[in-house]
Amino acid sequence: MEIYKRNSRGEVVKQIQKALNLWPDGIYGRLTEEKVREFQRDHGLTVDGVVGPATLAKLLPKVTASVFHLKRSKRRIDEIIIHCTATREGQEVTVDDITRWHKARNFSTIGYHYVVYLDGSVHNGRDVDISGAHVENRNSHTIGVVYVGGLDKNGKAKDTRTEAQKNALLCLLLDLRKLYPHAKILGHRDCSPDKNHNGIIEPWEWLKECPCFSAKDEYSRI
């Protein structure tokens, strides 16, 4: 697992800074290091100013354990794919809602394995032992994770994740990483065909904008 220390950058650093009540600029500088040392002293951790697995587990609150059950799939998992529900900002959506929508499309049940609600709670969808129904031609060896949202008030694509959802997604992915350490983390749009065969999925090649943020970049260090 990645460790975070002086000069580290990115979304995880922002979440660490928020947990320490610092301005979340995403740059692990001197002040962040000092606050990490202080946190480590207060929690009986090794005081080194470095955020490794033990410190990270204390810093970032786990998503509600009673809401979902995390288990390792019997399937080989090569990718963890992030989606949005393509619903409007602030609109409450449940597993039952998505299940109803998917059954109306002749799915056997909900196509995603995990659903992250607006309040940051994580809920089980389809059993992880069963292939999902969330991305064409890549379901057999993937885990599908969806957050509620993805559209602004006018129905346009937007990263609508609440702070609770951002934290919950990060914690969930850190846990999934332990189960599937070699799986790539991608957004749905990253699974679009590479039409010009240059090895990069560019915006003009996206079949859809889901999940409306760059999951591949945001989670590249976990």
N, CA and C of each residue as an Amber inpcrd file, in Angstrom:
protein
   666
   0.8360000  -1.1920000   0.0000000   0.0000000   0.0000000   0.0000000
   0.8730000   1.2450000   0.0000000   0.4100000   2.2510000  -0.7100000
   1.1190000   3.5170000  -0.7820000   1.2400000   4.1500000   0.5960000
   2.3640000   4.8170000   0.8740000   2.4960000   5.6150000   2.0820000
   2.5570000   7.0840000   1.6730000   2.1740000   7.9540000   2.6000000
   2.0900000   9.3760000   2.3020000   3.0220000  10.1180000   3.2570000
   3.8650000  10.9640000   2.6770000   4.8850000  11.6590000   3.4630000
   5.1920000  12.9850000   2.7940000   6.1890000  13.7050000   3.3250000
   6.5570000  15.0170000   2.8070000   6.6790000  14.9910000   1.2810000
   5.9880000  15.9290000   0.6330000   5.9700000  16.1130000  -0.8210000
   4.9920000  15.2080000  -1.5710000   4.2900000  14.3020000  -0.8470000
   3.2240000  13.5530000  -1.5090000   2.1110000  14.5240000  -1.9020000
   1.3800000  14.1740000  -2.9470000   0.2890000  15.0240000  -3.4270000
  -0.9060000  14.1750000  -3.8330000  -2.0760000  14.8050000  -3.8850000
  -3.2290000  14.1140000  -4.4220000  -4.4370000  14.1160000  -3.5120000
  -5.4740000  13.4000000  -3.9710000  -6.7620000  13.3780000  -3.2610000
  -6.6560000  12.7450000  -1.8930000  -5.8550000  11.6870000  -1.7550000
  -5.7250000  11.0590000  -0.4390000  -5.0880000  12.0330000   0.5480000
  -4.1200000  12.8020000   0.0890000  -3.5060000  13.8090000   0.9620000
  -4.5590000  14.8270000   1.4000000  -5.4520000  15.2100000   0.4960000
  -6.5300000  16.1310000   0.8620000  -7.3960000  15.5410000   1.9740000
  -7.7250000  14.2570000   1.8600000  -8.5600000  13.6190000   2.8830000
  -7.8210000  13.5450000   4.2200000  -6.5200000  13.2980000   4.1690000
  -5.7050000  13.2970000   5.3980000  -5.7380000  14.6820000   6.0230000
  -5.5740000  15.7110000   5.2300000  -5.5760000  17.0770000   5.7450000
  -6.9220000  17.4530000   6.3440000  -8.0070000  17.0380000   5.7020000
  -9.3370000  17.3210000   6.2420000  -9.5320000  16.6420000   7.5910000
  -9.0350000  15.3960000   7.7070000  -9.1510000  14.6680000   8.9720000
  -8.3580000  15.3410000  10.0860000  -7.3240000  16.0880000   9.7140000
  -6.4800000  16.7940000  10.6770000  -6.8990000  18.2580000  10.8490000
  -8.0350000  18.6270000  10.2230000  -8.5450000  20.0080000  10.2860000
  -7.5620000  21.0170000   9.7000000  -6.9150000  20.6250000   8.6100000
  -6.0110000  21.5080000   7.8870000  -6.6500000  21.9260000   6.5670000
  -6.1230000  23.0050000   5.9640000  -6.5950000  23.4030000   4.6510000
  -6.2020000  22.3200000   3.6430000  -7.1840000  21.7470000   2.9280000
  -6.8850000  20.6130000   2.0350000  -6.3680000  21.0300000   0.6660000
  -5.0950000  21.3880000   0.6110000  -4.5170000  21.7670000  -0.6740000
  -3.9240000  20.5790000  -1.4260000  -3.9110000  19.4010000  -0.7730000
  -3.4170000  18.1970000  -1.4390000  -1.9170000  18.0880000  -1.5240000
  -1.1990000  18.9500000  -0.7810000   0.2640000  18.9210000  -0.7920000
   0.7580000  18.6050000   0.6150000   1.4730000  17.5380000   0.7650000
   1.9620000  17.0840000   2.0720000   3.2270000  17.8840000   2.4200000
   3.0250000  19.0060000   3.1160000   4.1340000  19.8690000   3.4890000
   4.4910000  19.7640000   4.9570000   5.2320000  20.7530000   5.4370000
   5.7320000  20.7420000   6.8080000   4.5990000  20.7330000   7.8360000
   3.5810000  21.5630000   7.6330000   2.4880000  21.6380000   8.5980000
   1.7130000  20.3270000   8.6670000   1.4730000  19.7270000   7.5110000
   0.7880000  18.4340000   7.5000000   1.6110000  17.3940000   8.2590000
   2.9050000  17.3840000   8.0340000   3.7730000  16.4400000   8.7270000
   3.7270000  16.6550000  10.2420000   3.7430000  17.9210000  10.6720000
   3.6880000  18.2190000  12.1010000   2.3810000  17.7280000  12.7210000
   1.2780000  17.9640000  12.0130000  -0.0240000  17.5260000  12.5330000
  -0.1330000  16.0020000  12.5560000   0.4850000  15.3400000  11.5830000
   0.4920000  13.8770000  11.5720000   1.2590000  13.3620000  12.7880000
   2.4100000  13.9660000  13.0830000   3.1920000  13.5610000  14.2590000
   2.3780000  13.7470000  15.5470000   1.6940000  14.8610000  15.6310000
   0.8640000  15.1300000  16.8040000  -0.2420000  14.0900000  16.9380000
  -0.8810000  13.7700000  15.8080000  -1.9360000  12.7570000  15.7940000
  -1.3790000  11.3950000  16.2140000  -0.2090000  11.0550000  15.6940000
   0.4060000   9.7650000  16.0260000   0.7250000   9.6720000  17.5160000
   1.2300000  10.7620000  18.1030000   1.5160000  10.7600000  19.5420000
   0.2380000  10.5540000  20.3480000  -0.8260000  11.2170000  19.9310000
  -2.0950000  11.1420000  20.6680000  -2.7580000   9.7820000  20.5650000
  -2.4010000   9.0050000  19.5320000  -3.0820000   7.7280000  19.3060000
  -2.1650000   6.5200000  19.4640000  -1.0140000   6.7180000  20.1010000
  -0.1320000   5.5960000  20.3950000   0.4860000   4.9480000  19.1850000
   0.6770000   5.7150000  18.1240000   1.2730000   5.1980000  16.9010000
   2.7490000   5.5700000  16.8280000   3.4730000   4.9210000  15.9390000
   4.8660000   5.2960000  15.7150000   4.9210000   6.7320000  15.2170000
   5.6630000   7.5780000  15.9080000   5.7080000   9.0080000  15.5640000
   6.8210000   9.2520000  14.5480000   6.4430000   9.2120000  13.2660000
   7.4320000   9.4240000  12.2070000   6.9680000  10.4430000  11.1650000
   5.7430000  10.9500000  11.3240000   5.2440000  11.9340000  10.3750000
   4.8740000  11.3600000   9.0240000   4.8520000  10.0430000   8.9310000
   4.5260000   9.3510000   7.6850000   3.1930000   8.6340000   7.8560000
   2.3050000   8.7980000   6.8960000   1.0020000   8.1330000   6.9670000
   1.0640000   6.8210000   6.1990000   1.2700000   5.7430000   6.9590000
   1.2260000   4.4010000   6.3980000  -0.1160000   3.7690000   6.7380000
  -0.2730000   2.4670000   6.5340000  -1.5620000   1.8040000   6.7600000
  -2.1290000   1.9940000   8.1620000  -1.2950000   1.8890000   9.2010000
  -1.7980000   1.9970000  10.5790000  -2.3280000   3.3970000  10.8720000
  -1.5730000   4.4170000  10.4690000  -2.0090000   5.7940000  10.7030000
  -3.2330000   6.1310000   9.8570000  -3.2390000   5.6620000   8.6130000
  -4.3640000   5.9450000   7.7270000  -5.6570000   5.3430000   8.2630000
  -5.5600000   4.1350000   8.8200000  -6.7460000   3.4710000   9.3640000
  -7.3340000   4.2540000  10.5270000  -6.4810000   4.9120000  11.3070000
  -6.9450000   5.7260000  12.4350000  -7.4800000   7.0770000  11.9620000
  -6.8390000   7.6330000  10.9630000  -7.1970000   8.9680000  10.4860000
  -8.5330000   8.9980000   9.7560000  -8.7330000   8.0550000   8.8560000
  -9.9360000   8.0550000   8.0410000 -10.9590000   7.0990000   8.6290000
 -12.0720000   7.6230000   9.1000000 -13.0830000   6.7540000   9.7040000
 -13.6130000   5.7570000   8.7000000 -13.7710000   4.5420000   9.1490000
 -14.2950000   3.5130000   8.2690000 -15.7760000   3.7520000   7.9970000
 -16.2250000   3.3410000   6.8180000 -17.6340000   3.4230000   6.5150000
 -18.3850000   2.4710000   7.4420000 -19.6500000   2.7430000   7.6590000
 -20.4280000   2.0330000   8.6650000 -20.4160000   0.5340000   8.4210000
 -19.8030000  -0.2050000   9.3290000 -19.6090000  -1.6420000   9.1300000
 -20.9330000  -2.3980000   9.0930000 -21.9590000  -1.8720000   9.7990000
 -23.2300000  -2.5830000   9.8720000 -24.0370000  -2.4710000   8.5750000
 -23.6610000  -1.5550000   7.6930000 -24.4400000  -1.3150000   6.4890000
 -24.0950000  -2.3110000   5.3870000 -22.8460000  -2.6940000   5.2960000
 -22.4670000  -3.5870000   4.2150000 -21.4830000  -4.6400000   4.7070000
 -21.3870000  -5.6950000   3.9300000 -20.4790000  -6.7910000   4.2480000
 -19.4330000  -6.8720000   3.1400000 -18.1840000  -6.8430000   3.5380000
 -17.0880000  -6.9010000   2.5710000 -16.5030000  -8.3050000   2.5770000
 -16.4650000  -8.9200000   1.4260000 -15.8540000 -10.2440000   1.3200000
 -15.1010000 -10.3420000   0.0040000 -14.1760000 -11.2610000  -0.0320000
 -13.3980000 -11.4800000  -1.2500000 -14.2000000 -12.3300000  -2.2280000
 -14.2500000 -11.8980000  -3.4680000 -14.9730000 -12.6370000  -4.4910000
 -14.2540000 -13.9360000  -4.8410000 -15.0130000 -14.9440000  -5.1910000
 -14.4430000 -16.1930000  -5.6820000 -13.9410000 -16.0240000  -7.1220000
 -14.3920000 -14.9530000  -7.7660000 -13.9480000 -14.6820000  -9.1380000
 -12.5650000 -14.0210000  -9.1310000 -11.8400000 -14.1450000 -10.2220000
 -10.6180000 -13.3730000 -10.3780000 -11.0130000 -11.9360000 -10.6780000
 -10.4840000 -10.9920000  -9.9180000 -10.8390000  -9.5850000 -10.1020000
  -9.6300000  -8.8240000 -10.6440000  -9.7730000  -8.2820000 -11.8440000
  -8.7040000  -7.5380000 -12.4950000  -8.9120000  -6.0280000 -12.4240000
 -10.1830000  -5.6050000 -12.2710000 -10.4990000  -4.1790000 -12.2730000
 -11.6100000  -3.8660000 -11.2860000 -11.5060000  -2.6930000 -10.6860000
 -12.5660000  -2.1350000  -9.8550000 -13.0380000  -0.8900000 -10.5970000
 -14.2980000  -0.8700000 -10.9940000 -14.7880000   0.1790000 -11.8720000
 -15.8000000   1.0650000 -11.1360000 -15.5460000   2.3820000 -11.1670000
 -16.3620000   3.3500000 -10.4610000 -17.4070000   3.9440000 -11.4000000
 -18.6310000   4.0540000 -10.9080000 -19.7510000   4.5900000 -11.6680000
 -20.4670000   5.6670000 -10.8590000 -21.3570000   6.3880000 -11.5210000
 -22.3280000   7.2290000 -10.8310000 -23.7170000   6.7470000 -11.2430000
 -24.7340000   7.0920000 -10.4660000 -26.0990000   6.6570000 -10.7900000
 -26.7400000   7.5210000 -11.8670000 -26.0450000   8.6170000 -12.2610000
 -26.5860000   9.5630000 -13.2510000 -27.9200000  10.1160000 -12.7800000
 -27.9680000  10.4820000 -11.4960000 -29.1340000  11.1440000 -10.9150000
 -28.7170000  12.5260000 -10.4360000 -29.6790000  13.3900000 -10.2060000
 -29.3840000  14.7940000  -9.9290000 -28.8330000  15.0140000  -8.5330000
 -28.0200000  16.0300000  -8.4360000 -27.3470000  16.3920000  -7.1950000
 -28.3490000  16.5140000  -6.0490000 -28.0760000  15.7990000  -4.9600000
 -28.9350000  15.8560000  -3.7870000 -30.1000000  14.8910000  -3.8040000
 -30.3370000  14.2020000  -4.9160000 -31.4500000  13.2560000  -5.0140000
 -31.1030000  11.9590000  -4.3010000 -31.9220000  11.5690000  -3.3590000
 -31.6880000  10.3220000  -2.6270000 -32.0380000   9.1330000  -3.5080000
 -31.1350000   8.1720000  -3.5640000 -31.3400000   6.9490000  -4.3440000
 -30.8830000   5.7740000  -3.4870000 -31.6320000   4.6940000  -3.4980000
 -31.3070000   3.5230000  -2.6830000 -30.9820000   2.3110000  -3.5580000
 -30.4760000   1.2800000  -2.9110000 -30.2270000   0.0130000  -3.6040000
 -31.5260000  -0.5110000  -4.2190000 -32.6270000  -0.3860000  -3.4780000
 -33.9180000  -0.8510000  -3.9970000 -34.3220000  -0.0880000  -5.2540000
 -34.0610000   1.2250000  -5.2800000 -34.3770000   2.0170000  -6.4720000
 -33.5930000   1.5070000  -7.6790000 -32.2840000   1.3270000  -7.4890000
 -31.4350000   0.8930000  -8.6030000 -31.8230000  -0.5140000  -9.0500000
 -32.1340000  -1.3630000  -8.0900000 -32.5630000  -2.7310000  -8.4180000
 -33.8160000  -2.6910000  -9.2850000 -34.7630000  -1.8330000  -8.9230000
 -35.9990000  -1.7110000  -9.7020000 -35.6990000  -1.2230000 -11.1070000
 -34.8150000  -0.2180000 -11.2290000 -34.4490000   0.2990000 -12.5580000
 -33.7950000  -0.7880000 -13.4050000 -32.8950000  -1.5450000 -12.7910000
 -32.1670000  -2.5590000 -13.5450000 -33.0520000  -3.7400000 -13.9260000
 -33.9680000  -4.0990000 -13.0520000 -34.8970000  -5.1810000 -13.3980000
 -35.7990000  -4.7620000 -14.5500000 -36.1210000  -3.4840000 -14.6210000
 -36.9340000  -2.9780000 -15.7350000 -36.1830000  -3.0860000 -17.0540000
 -34.8440000  -3.1890000 -16.9620000 -34.0060000  -3.3730000 -18.1550000
 -33.6680000  -4.8550000 -18.3680000 -34.3940000  -5.7130000 -17.6580000
 -34.2500000  -7.1710000 -17.7640000 -32.9810000  -7.7080000 -17.1310000
 -32.3680000  -6.9530000 -16.1840000 -31.2830000  -7.5000000 -15.3690000
 -31.9200000  -8.4140000 -14.3250000 -31.1730000  -9.3810000 -13.8180000
 -31.6960000 -10.2540000 -12.7790000 -31.8380000  -9.5190000 -11.4430000
 -30.9620000  -8.5540000 -11.2080000 -30.9860000  -7.7350000  -9.9970000
 -30.0980000  -6.5110000 -10.2520000 -29.7780000  -5.7750000  -9.2280000
 -28.8980000  -4.6130000  -9.3790000 -27.5720000  -5.0320000 -10.0130000
 -27.0390000  -4.1960000 -10.8810000 -25.8250000  -4.5580000 -11.6020000
 -24.5320000  -4.2620000 -10.8700000 -24.5770000  -3.3600000  -9.8510000
 -23.3780000  -2.9580000  -9.1130000 -23.2060000  -3.7970000  -7.8480000
 -21.9780000  -3.8950000  -7.3990000 -21.6940000  -4.6660000  -6.1870000
 -21.7560000  -3.8240000  -4.9100000 -21.4090000  -2.5380000  -5.0170000
 -21.4560000  -1.6410000  -3.8630000 -22.0540000  -0.3060000  -4.2860000
 -22.8610000   0.2770000  -3.3840000 -23.5160000   1.5610000  -3.6430000
 -23.1740000   2.5150000  -2.5050000 -22.6910000   3.7210000  -2.8550000
 -22.3290000   4.7250000  -1.8550000 -23.3940000   5.8200000  -1.8550000
 -24.1300000   5.9190000  -0.7380000 -25.2090000   6.8920000  -0.6090000
 -24.6630000   8.2990000  -0.3660000 -25.5360000   9.2900000  -0.4290000
 -25.1430000  10.6830000  -0.2080000 -24.5270000  10.9010000   1.1660000
 -24.9940000  10.1450000   2.1650000 -24.4820000  10.3280000   3.5310000
 -23.1660000   9.5910000   3.7730000 -22.6330000   8.9410000   2.7390000
 -21.3680000   8.2270000   2.8760000 -21.5030000   6.7830000   3.3100000
 -22.7170000   6.3330000   3.5790000 -22.8780000   4.9220000   3.9380000
 -22.7380000   4.0700000   2.6800000 -22.1460000   2.8990000   2.8560000
 -21.9060000   1.9740000   1.7470000 -22.8330000   0.7830000   1.9060000
 -23.4580000   0.3750000   0.8130000 -24.4490000  -0.6950000   0.8560000
 -24.1160000  -1.7670000  -0.1740000 -24.4000000  -3.0130000   0.1870000
 -24.1880000  -4.1190000  -0.7420000 -25.2170000  -4.0840000  -1.8540000
 -24.7640000  -4.4160000  -3.0550000 -25.6620000  -4.6030000  -4.1850000
 -25.6490000  -6.0730000  -4.5590000 -25.2240000  -6.3580000  -5.7760000
 -25.1140000  -7.7440000  -6.2420000 -24.0000000  -8.4620000  -5.4780000
 -24.1730000  -9.7330000  -5.2250000 -23.1450000 -10.5200000  -4.5480000
 -21.8600000 -10.4920000  -5.3730000 -20.7290000 -10.2520000  -4.7080000
 -19.4600000 -10.1310000  -5.4300000 -19.0260000 -11.4340000  -6.0910000
 -19.5960000 -12.5630000  -5.6800000 -19.2630000 -13.8300000  -6.3270000
 -19.9170000 -13.9610000  -7.7000000 -20.8670000 -13.0860000  -7.9790000
 -21.5920000 -13.1230000  -9.2520000 -21.1220000 -11.9560000 -10.1190000
 -20.8490000 -12.2250000 -11.3710000 -20.4270000 -11.1610000 -12.2930000
 -21.4530000 -10.0370000 -12.3050000 -20.9670000  -8.8050000 -12.3400000
 -21.8620000  -7.6620000 -12.3480000 -22.4850000  -7.4370000 -13.7090000
 -23.2680000  -6.3620000 -13.7890000 -23.8580000  -5.9250000 -15.0500000
 -23.7410000  -4.4080000 -15.0420000 -22.5050000  -3.9330000 -15.2550000
 -22.2540000  -2.5030000 -15.0980000 -21.3540000  -1.9290000 -16.1870000
 -20.6540000  -2.7770000 -16.9370000 -19.8330000  -2.2610000 -18.0420000
 -19.7140000  -3.3450000 -19.1090000 -20.0610000  -3.0050000 -20.3130000
 -20.1440000  -3.9910000 -21.3920000 -18.7940000  -4.6580000 -21.6530000
 -18.8410000  -5.9820000 -21.7550000 -17.6840000  -6.8200000 -22.1010000
 -16.5980000  -6.8680000 -21.0300000 -16.8800000  -6.3330000 -19.7850000
 -15.8400000  -6.3660000 -18.7520000 -16.4030000  -6.8000000 -17.4030000
 -17.5150000  -7.4760000 -17.4170000 -18.1670000  -7.8050000 -16.1510000
 -17.5840000  -9.0210000 -15.4350000 -17.0230000  -9.9470000 -16.1850000
 -16.6240000 -11.2240000 -15.5960000 -15.5710000 -11.0930000 -14.5020000
 -14.6430000 -10.1630000 -14.6890000 -13.5150000 -10.0580000 -13.7590000
 -13.4050000  -8.6700000 -13.1240000 -14.5670000  -8.0430000 -12.8860000
 -14.5640000  -6.7010000 -12.3110000 -15.5050000  -6.6040000 -11.1150000
 -15.2610000  -5.5850000 -10.2900000 -16.1640000  -5.1840000  -9.2120000
 -16.7380000  -3.8330000  -9.6000000 -18.0510000  -3.6740000  -9.5000000
 -18.7060000  -2.4110000  -9.8370000 -19.0910000  -1.6450000  -8.5890000
 -18.6060000  -0.4080000  -8.4880000 -18.9120000   0.4770000  -7.3640000
 -19.5970000   1.7150000  -7.9220000 -20.7250000   2.1080000  -7.3370000
 -21.4400000   3.2750000  -7.8300000 -21.7150000   4.2500000  -6.6850000
 -21.5570000   5.5460000  -6.9610000 -21.9690000   6.5550000  -5.9830000
 -23.2470000   7.2150000  -6.4870000 -24.0800000   7.6370000  -5.5760000
 -25.3430000   8.2800000  -5.9290000 -25.0720000   9.7150000  -6.3670000
 -25.4920000  10.0460000  -7.5820000 -25.2860000  11.3920000  -8.1080000
 -24.6920000  11.3480000  -9.4990000 -24.0240000  12.4500000  -9.8710000
 -23.3570000  12.5120000 -11.1700000 -23.9460000  13.5260000 -12.1310000
 -25.0910000  14.1360000 -11.7560000 -25.6910000  15.1640000 -12.6030000
 -25.9770000  16.4100000 -11.7690000 -25.8600000  17.5890000 -12.3870000
 -26.2120000  18.8050000 -11.6730000 -27.7280000  18.9910000 -11.6910000
 -28.1900000  20.1220000 -11.1770000 -29.6300000  20.3590000 -11.0800000
 -30.3130000  20.4030000 -12.4450000 -29.5170000  20.6910000 -13.4900000
 -30.0670000  20.7670000 -14.8470000 -29.8620000  19.4880000 -15.6490000
 -29.3460000  18.4580000 -14.9900000 -29.1620000  17.1830000 -15.6730000
 -27.8770000  17.0560000 -16.4550000 -26.9240000  17.9740000 -16.2210000
 -25.6220000  17.9180000 -16.8900000 -24.6130000  17.1600000 -16.0270000
 -23.6540000  16.5130000 -16.6760000 -22.6480000  15.7330000 -15.9560000
 -21.8740000  16.6150000 -14.9820000 -21.7210000  16.1370000 -13.7550000
 -20.9990000  16.8890000 -12.7220000 -20.5490000  15.9290000 -11.6320000
 -19.3720000  16.1910000 -11.0970000 -18.9120000  15.4410000  -9.9240000
 -19.6730000  15.9880000  -8.7200000 -20.7160000  15.2900000  -8.3240000
 -21.5780000  15.7530000  -7.2280000 -21.2620000  15.0810000  -5.9020000
 -20.1760000  14.3560000  -5.8120000 -19.8750000  13.6170000  -4.5820000
 -19.8240000  14.5480000  -3.3710000 -20.5230000  14.1680000  -2.3400000
 -20.4290000  14.8810000  -1.0790000 -19.0960000  14.5270000  -0.4230000
 -18.7020000  15.3200000   0.5800000 -17.4640000  14.9920000   1.2940000
 -17.5690000  13.6040000   1.9190000 -18.7600000  13.2740000   2.4180000
 -18.9620000  11.9450000   3.0100000 -18.7780000  10.8540000   1.9660000
 -19.2510000  11.0950000   0.7520000 -19.0740000  10.1000000  -0.3090000
 -17.6180000   9.9650000  -0.7170000 -16.9100000  11.0880000  -0.8090000
 -15.4920000  11.0170000  -1.1660000 -14.7240000  10.1850000  -0.1400000
 -15.0040000  10.4270000   1.1320000 -14.3070000   9.6840000   2.1780000
 -14.6820000   8.2050000   2.1440000 -15.9770000   7.9390000   1.9610000
 -16.4400000   6.5520000   1.9300000 -15.8600000   5.7900000   0.7410000
 -15.8300000   6.4300000  -0.4320000 -15.2440000   5.7860000  -1.6040000
 -13.7780000   5.4570000  -1.3720000 -13.0600000   6.4040000  -0.7960000
 -11.6390000   6.1790000  -0.5370000 -11.4440000   5.0190000   0.4270000
 -12.2000000   5.0160000   1.5170000 -12.0770000   3.9330000   2.5000000
 -12.4570000   2.5850000   1.8880000 -13.5340000   2.5670000   1.1090000
 -13.9600000   1.3250000   0.4610000 -12.8790000   0.8190000  -0.4890000
 -12.3020000   1.7060000  -1.2840000 -11.2730000   1.2920000  -2.2400000
 -10.0020000   0.8290000  -1.5350000  -9.6680000   1.4550000  -0.4260000
  -8.5130000   0.9900000   0.3520000  -8.7480000  -0.4310000   0.8510000
  -9.9770000  -0.7180000   1.2810000 -10.3070000  -2.0720000   1.7400000
 -10.3210000  -3.0600000   0.5670000 -10.8780000  -2.6320000  -0.5640000
 -10.9010000  -3.5210000  -1.7310000  -9.4940000  -3.7920000  -2.2410000
  -8.6200000  -2.8290000  -2.0910000  -7.2180000  -3.0130000  -2.4810000
  -6.5700000  -4.1570000  -1.7020000  -6.9490000  -4.2970000  -0.4330000
  -6.3970000  -5.3830000   0.3770000  -6.8480000  -6.7380000  -0.1600000
  -8.0800000  -6.7880000  -0.6670000  -8.6220000  -8.0420000  -1.2000000
  -8.1160000  -8.3200000  -2.6180000  -7.9270000  -7.2550000  -3.3960000
  -7.5300000  -7.3950000  -4.8010000  -6.3530000  -6.4570000  -5.0780000
  -5.1890000  -6.7700000  -4.5790000  -4.0570000  -5.8340000  -4.6540000
  -3.5790000  -5.5200000  -6.0650000  -3.9090000  -6.3480000  -7.0240000
  -3.4220000  -6.1220000  -8.3940000  -4.5020000  -5.5710000  -9.3250000
  -5.6850000  -5.3390000  -8.7930000  -6.7700000  -4.8250000  -9.6230000
  -6.5770000  -3.3470000  -9.9300000  -6.8210000  -2.9540000 -11.1600000
  -6.7610000  -1.5500000 -11.5510000  -8.0560000  -0.8590000 -11.1380000
  -7.9530000   0.4070000 -10.7480000  -9.1290000   1.2040000 -10.4250000
  -9.3890000   2.1540000 -11.5830000 -10.5760000   2.0420000 -12.1830000
 -10.9300000   2.8280000 -13.3630000 -12.2990000   3.4580000 -13.1780000
 -12.5600000   4.5200000 -13.9230000 -13.9140000   5.0320000 -14.0530000
 -14.5830000   4.3670000 -15.2380000 -15.9110000   4.4020000 -15.2700000
 -16.6470000   3.7770000 -16.3670000 -16.1810000   4.3330000 -17.7210000
 -15.9430000   5.6470000 -17.7820000 -15.5540000   6.2480000 -19.0550000
 -14.1930000   5.7600000 -19.5420000 -13.3530000   5.2820000 -18.6080000
 -12.0400000   4.7580000 -18.9860000 -12.1500000   3.4160000 -19.7110000
 -13.3430000   2.8440000 -19.7140000 -13.5640000   1.5540000 -20.3870000
 -14.0840000   1.7340000 -21.8120000 -14.1360000   2.9690000 -22.2770000
 -14.5650000   3.2500000 -23.6460000 -13.5210000   2.7190000 -24.6410000
 -13.9180000   2.4560000 -25.8810000 -12.9580000   1.9410000 -26.8690000
 -11.9250000   2.9870000 -27.2580000 -10.6930000   2.5510000 -27.4280000
  -9.5950000   3.4190000 -27.8600000  -9.6440000   3.4920000 -29.3900000
 -10.4200000   4.4450000 -29.8900000 -10.7120000   4.4710000 -31.3140000
  -9.4900000   4.7360000 -32.1930000  -8.5500000   5.5420000 -31.6930000
  -7.3670000   5.8300000 -32.5180000  -6.1570000   4.9780000 -32.1260000
  -6.3830000   4.0300000 -31.1910000  -5.3710000   3.0410000 -30.8150000
  -4.0450000   3.6690000 -30.3500000  -4.1560000   4.7690000 -29.6020000
  -2.9350000   5.4050000 -29.0930000  -2.6540000   5.0610000 -27.6350000
  -3.4490000   4.1540000 -27.0850000  -3.2490000   3.7090000 -25.7120000
  -3.8320000   4.6310000 -24.6590000  -4.5360000   5.6810000 -25.0730000
  -5.1310000   6.6410000 -24.1460000  -6.6040000   6.8100000 -24.4840000
  -7.4680000   6.7160000 -23.4580000  -8.8900000   6.9680000 -23.6690000
  -9.1100000   8.4670000 -23.4850000  -9.2920000   9.1680000 -24.5810000
  -9.4290000  10.6190000 -24.5520000 -10.8980000  11.0120000 -24.4540000
 -11.1820000  12.2380000 -23.9840000 -12.5750000  12.6570000 -23.7960000
 -13.4710000  12.4480000 -25.0130000 -12.9470000  12.6630000 -26.2030000
 -13.7840000  12.5070000 -27.3970000 -14.1500000  11.0420000 -27.6530000
 -13.4430000  10.1260000 -26.9660000 -13.7100000   8.6960000 -27.1510000
 -14.6840000   8.1520000 -26.1040000 -14.9940000   8.9320000 -25.0520000
 -15.8760000   8.4460000 -24.0010000 -17.2560000   8.1070000 -24.5590000
 -17.7530000   6.9440000 -24.2110000 -19.1230000   6.5880000 -24.5660000
 -20.1100000   7.3030000 -23.6530000 -19.6650000   7.5880000 -22.4380000
 -20.4470000   8.3750000 -21.4820000 -19.4670000   9.0100000 -20.5070000
 -19.9000000  10.0160000 -19.7670000 -18.9940000  10.7390000 -18.8770000
 -18.8720000  10.1080000 -17.4960000 -19.6920000   9.1410000 -17.1950000
 -19.6840000   8.4370000 -15.9120000 -18.2570000   7.9830000 -15.5460000
 -17.7810000   8.2270000 -14.3390000 -18.4830000   8.7290000 -13.1420000
 -18.3980000  10.2360000 -12.9400000 -18.0380000  10.9750000 -13.9840000
 -18.0120000  12.4450000 -13.9600000 -16.8600000  13.0080000 -13.1390000
 -15.8380000  12.2190000 -12.9230000 -14.5500000  12.6720000 -12.3960000
 -13.5220000  11.6310000 -12.8150000 -12.2540000  11.9780000 -12.7140000
 -11.2180000  11.0510000 -13.1650000 -10.8340000  10.0890000 -12.0460000
 -11.5500000   8.9820000 -11.9640000 -11.2560000   7.9770000 -10.9410000
  -9.8620000   7.3880000 -11.1480000  -9.4810000   7.2090000 -12.4030000
  -8.1710000   6.6300000 -12.7100000  -7.0590000   7.4800000 -12.1210000
  -7.1710000   8.7950000 -12.2390000  -6.1510000   9.6960000 -11.7000000
  -6.2670000   9.8420000 -10.1820000  -7.4990000  10.0280000  -9.7130000
  -7.6980000  10.2950000  -8.2820000  -7.2160000   9.1500000  -7.4110000
  -7.4020000   7.9300000  -7.8770000  -7.0610000   6.7710000  -7.0670000
  -5.8060000   6.0470000  -7.5600000  -4.9890000   6.7330000  -8.3240000
  -3.8190000   6.0880000  -8.9160000  -2.7650000   5.7020000  -7.8790000
  -2.8150000   6.3230000  -6.6830000  -1.7640000   6.0930000  -5.6890000
  -2.1980000   5.1390000  -4.5750000  -3.3730000   4.5350000  -4.6890000
  -3.7830000   3.6280000  -3.6130000  -3.7320000   2.1790000  -4.0870000
